Every structure is written in C-alpha cells, then in structure tokens.
C-alpha cells in the first residue's frame, strides 16, 4: 500500500466549525480514515482528518503561498496607503 500523505494527528485545541460535505466526499473521507487506520493501527474519526487535509492542501498550494507572502510584505514607505 502506498504511503499516505497524512501521518499521526497532533493533539491541538480545536475551533468548532460546522459544515456540510457532499456524500461522495464523506465516503472518501471515511475510506481514507480506514486506510490510515490500517497503516497506523490507530482508529481515526474521519471528521478529524478534515483539518490536517486542509492544512496540507494550503501548505502545498503555490498560489496561496505567493498571495500570503504578498499580503505579509511590509509596504514601502511604511504608510497605510
């Protein structure tokens, strides 16, 4: 079986977010949790995968990284606009 992109989940204080997922995405999330459980030997609630998956997606999105760097770059002259 190929190595999954997600590993052990960190124990961090969560922020509650309520959202709805399309049924096919939920099925895939459940399947991913099952695959991760087989690989790690640790049963994981599929909902707990959403945050690390989003974090991984944002960390590897070059367009987002570029936009984020641009928004954190100090402006020339130090003024507000």
N, C-alpha and C positions, 0 to 999 in steps of 0.2 A: 504494500500500500504506500502511495506517495506521502511524503511529509506534509502535514497540514501547515498552513500559514500561521494559525493561532496556536499558542502553547498554553501554559498554565495561566489562569486568570488571576490578576493581582487582587488582593483584598483591599478595597478602597471605599471610602464613604460615598455612597451613590446620591444622585439627584434624581428624583422621581419624574419620569416623563411618560405620558400616556399617548400611545399611537396605535393605529390600526395597520396591519400588514395584509397585503393580498394573500389569498390562500396558497398559491404556488410558492411564494417566498417563505411563508411559515413552514410549509412542508420541507423545503430545502434547509431551513434553519434547524428543524428537528433532525433531519438526516445528517447535517453537519455535526450536531451535538452527539449523535450516535456514533459517527465516525471518530470524533475526538475522544469519546469515552472508550472506544475500542483501542485507540492508540495510546491513551494516557492511563487507562484503567480507572478513571475517575468519572463518575456520572455528573453531567452538567446540565443545568436548566437551560434550554435553548434561548430563553429571553436574556440570559446573562452573556450570550455571545454577541448581542447587538452592539454594545458599546465598544468592545475591542475590535470588532469588524469595522465599525465606522472610524475608529481611531486609525486603524491600519490603512483604510481607504484614503483618509485625509493625509496621512503621513507620506503616502506614495503618489499623491496627485500633484504633479509638477505645476500645473496651472494654479492650483490653490496655494502651493508653497510660494510661487512667484508673487501672487496677489498679496499674500500675507506679509512677505518681505517688503513689498512696496508700501503697504499700509503702516508698517512699523519703522520706515525710514524717516529720520528727522528731516524736516523741511529746511531748505536753505534760508538763511536769514533769521531763523528762529521764531518767525511770526506765526500767527494763527491763520493768516490767509490774506 
